[in-house]
Amino acid sequence: MLNSIINLSQDLIKIPSISPLDLGCQDILSARLKNIGFTIENIKINNTNNLWAYRGTGKTLTFVGHTDVVPAGNIKKWKTPPFKPTMINGYLFGRGAADMKGSISSMIIAIESFVKKYSSYDGRISVLFTSDEESRAYDGTKKVVQILRNRKEKIHYCLVGEPTSNKILGDCIKNGRRGSLSAIVKIYGIQGHIAYPEFAENPIHKSFLFIKNLLNLELDSGNFYFQPSELQIFYISAGNMNITNMIPNFIKIGFNIRYNPEIKKEVICSKIKYFLKKNNLKNKISWFFSGDPFITSSGKLLNIVMDSIIKYSKISPILSTSGGTSDGRFFSLMNSEILELGPVNKTIHKINECVKIQDLYILSKIYKNILKNLFL
């Protein structure tokens, strides 16, 4: 089992599938799943490859993952080539080792082992792998879930293989995520000579009170599962630094709000619009909605996952909704129980990304145990 996980992980890491490209990863996975009786659907939308595969009937568990990776960054700073998987001192190095080709390999080997031992089981095992999770997440899981909803498909349990562990495999389960809402606001002024400000209107100066309003914005107090909603500014741009004698005619400000179920995105939008109006700012604002918050506070899947971690990792996991978004958010529209469990996240998106090989083995055993307790 361990060698199979290593070999499959290496085969996937060798492929430089920088988002939204898959470049053959899903072909490898499709072939393995087809070999154990899965029905395969390859759903390509624009440049995004999606693999939907299933076996069995009844209550459905869907393993969710992505075959795309972020760019390697400065290759000269890597200890080993990022797309040449290398084992050093019990760790597997390579882009995607932890996020998330390692956990995909653990999923596939767990499924193979389970199906080969228990060819008949009470339920349906499925997988949904996309190649655009690390980019705009528009033509991947989001679109495929909509296709499944249009077919009246039901997914009762959703297990995402994102790297959720903090220090020890299984020490943290993500049982929900915050919503994400971004905006770019363009605030207009009047261009003019910087030595004659009386004939111009500086949009940078005009925006200071608005920026202060954003920084002091308190949306809610959070709840048992979620921290308070929070706004962060990620972008400010105005004028041209090479032109020192001109007041610009606009400033752009970008910000993101990670919010919990205690507040609706419509309320957030109205508060921002109020600040713009209050400060008498001529503006144009564009909103970018990524997904609403979701939570799985209880249920059969949660109990089984926690028991499986205790059995194989010998620790009691904490539940957390912190961090960024994941493709799990799209399954909330299907009323699924949604959990995320994967490797340690210490090196994800970094130079020298790596995963502990033994962790992939234990993770696969956890995944298999989840299948056994759900379907036998």
Backbone hydrogen bonds, N-H to C=O, Kabsch-Sander energy under -0.5 kcal/mol:
donor,donor_aa,acceptor,acceptor_aa,energy
5,I,1,M,-2.0
6,I,2,L,-2.4
7,N,3,N,-2.8
8,L,4,S,-2.3
9,S,5,I,-2.6
10,Q,6,I,-2.5
11,D,7,N,-2.2
12,L,8,L,-2.0
13,I,9,S,-2.6
14,K,10,Q,-2.0
15,I,12,L,-1.2
17,S,15,I,-2.4
18,I,16,P,-2.2
19,S,69,V,-2.5
21,L,18,I,-2.3
25,C,22,D,-1.3
28,I,24,G,-1.5
29,L,25,C,-1.7
30,S,26,Q,-2.8
31,A,27,D,-2.1
32,R,28,I,-1.5
33,L,29,L,-2.3
34,K,30,S,-2.9
35,N,31,A,-1.6
36,I,32,R,-0.6
36,I,33,L,-1.0
37,G,34,K,-1.7
38,F,33,L,-2.2
39,T,54,Y,-3.0
41,E,52,W,-2.2
43,I,41,E,-0.7
43,I,50,N,-2.8
44,K,42,N,-0.7
45,I,43,I,-0.5
45,I,48,T,-2.5
48,T,45,I,-2.4
49,N,20,P,-0.5
50,N,43,I,-0.9
51,L,129,F,-3.1
52,W,41,E,-2.7
52,W,50,N,-0.6
53,A,51,L,-0.5
53,A,127,V,-1.9
54,Y,39,T,-1.7
55,R,125,I,-2.2
57,T,123,G,-0.9
61,L,124,R,-2.3
62,T,60,T,-0.5
62,T,157,Y,-2.7
63,F,61,L,-0.5
63,F,126,S,-2.7
64,V,159,L,-2.5
65,G,128,L,-2.0
67,T,130,T,-2.8
68,D,130,T,-0.6
69,V,17,S,-2.2
75,I,73,G,-1.0
77,K,74,N,-1.7
78,W,75,I,-1.4
84,K,81,P,-1.9
86,T,93,F,-1.6
88,I,86,T,-0.5
88,I,91,Y,-2.5
91,Y,88,I,-1.7
92,L,355,V,-3.0
93,F,86,T,-3.3
93,F,91,Y,-0.6
94,G,353,E,-2.3
95,R,82,P,-2.5
97,A,94,G,-2.2
101,K,96,G,-2.4
102,G,96,G,-1.0
102,G,97,A,-0.6
104,I,100,M,-1.9
105,S,101,K,-1.9
106,S,102,G,-2.0
107,M,103,S,-2.2
108,I,104,I,-2.6
109,I,105,S,-2.4
110,A,106,S,-1.8
111,I,107,M,-2.6
112,E,108,I,-2.7
113,S,109,I,-2.5
114,F,110,A,-2.3
115,V,111,I,-2.9
116,K,112,E,-2.4
117,K,113,S,-1.3
118,Y,114,F,-3.0
122,D,375,F,-2.3
123,G,121,Y,-1.2
124,R,59,K,-2.8
125,I,55,R,-2.6
126,S,61,L,-2.4
127,V,53,A,-2.4
128,L,63,F,-2.6
129,F,51,L,-2.1
130,T,65,G,-1.7
131,S,49,N,-0.7
135,S,132,D,-0.7
137,A,132,D,-1.8
143,K,140,G,-0.6
144,V,140,G,-2.4
145,V,141,T,-2.9
146,Q,142,K,-1.4
147,I,143,K,-2.1
148,L,144,V,-2.6
149,R,145,V,-2.5
150,N,146,Q,-2.3
151,R,147,I,-1.3
152,K,149,R,-1.4
153,E,148,L,-2.7
156,H,60,T,-0.7
156,H,154,K,-0.6
157,Y,60,T,-2.6
158,C,337,E,-3.1
159,L,62,T,-2.7
160,V,158,C,-0.5
160,V,339,L,-2.8
161,G,64,V,-2.3
164,T,162,E,-1.3
165,S,342,G,-0.7
165,S,343,P,-1.5
170,G,342,G,-0.5
171,D,168,I,-2.4
173,I,318,I,-2.8
174,K,340,E,-1.9
175,N,173,I,-0.8
175,N,320,S,-1.3
176,G,320,S,-0.7
177,R,294,F,-1.4
178,R,321,T,-0.7
179,G,259,Y,-3.2
180,S,291,G,-2.2
181,L,257,I,-2.1
182,S,288,F,-2.9
183,A,255,F,-2.4
184,I,286,S,-2.1
185,V,253,I,-2.8
186,K,284,K,-3.0
187,I,185,V,-0.6
187,I,251,I,-2.9
188,Y,186,K,-0.5
188,Y,282,K,-2.7
189,G,249,N,-3.1
190,I,201,E,-2.3
192,G,247,I,-1.4
194,I,245,N,-2.2
196,Y,193,H,-1.7
199,F,196,Y,-2.0
200,A,197,P,-1.6
201,E,190,I,-2.4
206,K,202,N,-2.1
207,S,203,P,-1.2
208,F,205,H,-1.2
211,I,207,S,-2.8
212,K,208,F,-2.4
213,N,209,L,-2.3
214,L,210,F,-2.1
215,L,211,I,-2.4
216,N,212,K,-1.9
217,L,214,L,-1.1
219,L,217,L,-0.6
223,N,226,F,-2.3
230,E,258,R,-2.3
232,Q,256,N,-2.7
234,F,254,G,-2.2
235,Y,254,G,-1.5
237,S,252,K,-2.3
239,G,250,F,-0.6
243,I,240,N,-2.1
244,T,242,N,-0.7
246,M,243,I,-0.6
247,I,192,G,-3.3
251,I,187,I,-2.1
252,K,237,S,-3.1
253,I,185,V,-2.4
254,G,235,Y,-3.2
255,F,183,A,-2.2
256,N,232,Q,-2.8
257,I,181,L,-3.2
258,R,230,E,-2.3
259,Y,179,G,-1.6
259,Y,257,I,-0.7
263,I,260,N,-1.6
267,V,264,K,-0.6
268,I,264,K,-1.7
269,C,265,K,-2.5
270,S,266,E,-1.9
271,K,267,V,-1.9
272,I,268,I,-2.1
273,K,269,C,-2.5
274,Y,270,S,-1.9
275,F,271,K,-1.9
276,L,272,I,-1.9
277,K,273,K,-2.2
278,K,274,Y,-3.2
279,N,275,F,-1.9
280,N,277,K,-1.6
281,L,276,L,-2.3
282,K,280,N,-0.6
284,K,186,K,-1.9
286,S,184,I,-2.3
288,F,182,S,-2.9
290,S,180,S,-2.6
290,S,288,F,-0.5
291,G,180,S,-1.1
294,F,177,R,-1.8
296,T,175,N,-3.1
297,S,295,I,-0.5
303,N,299,G,-1.9
304,I,300,K,-2.3
305,V,301,L,-2.8
306,M,302,L,-2.3
307,D,303,N,-2.2
308,S,304,I,-2.4
309,I,305,V,-2.1
310,I,306,M,-2.2
311,K,307,D,-2.0
312,Y,308,S,-2.1
313,S,309,I,-2.9
314,K,309,I,-0.9
314,K,310,I,-0.6
315,I,309,I,-0.6
318,I,171,D,-2.1
320,S,173,I,-2.2
329,R,326,S,-1.8
330,F,327,D,-1.2
331,F,328,G,-1.2
332,S,328,G,-0.5
332,S,329,R,-0.8
333,L,330,F,-0.8
334,M,331,F,-1.9
335,N,332,S,-1.3
336,S,331,F,-1.3
337,E,156,H,-2.6
338,I,336,S,-0.6
339,L,158,C,-2.4
340,E,174,K,-2.0
341,L,160,V,-2.7
345,N,165,S,-2.6
348,I,345,N,-0.8
350,K,347,T,-2.0
353,E,350,K,-0.8
355,V,92,L,-1.7
357,I,90,G,-2.4
358,Q,90,G,-0.5
359,D,356,K,-0.6
360,L,356,K,-1.3
361,Y,357,I,-1.5
362,I,358,Q,-2.4
363,L,359,D,-2.9
364,S,360,L,-2.0
365,K,361,Y,-1.8
366,I,362,I,-2.2
367,Y,363,L,-2.6
368,K,364,S,-2.4
369,N,365,K,-2.2
370,I,366,I,-2.0
371,L,367,Y,-1.9
372,K,368,K,-2.3
373,N,369,N,-2.3
374,L,370,I,-1.5
375,F,371,L,-2.4
376,L,372,K,-1.8
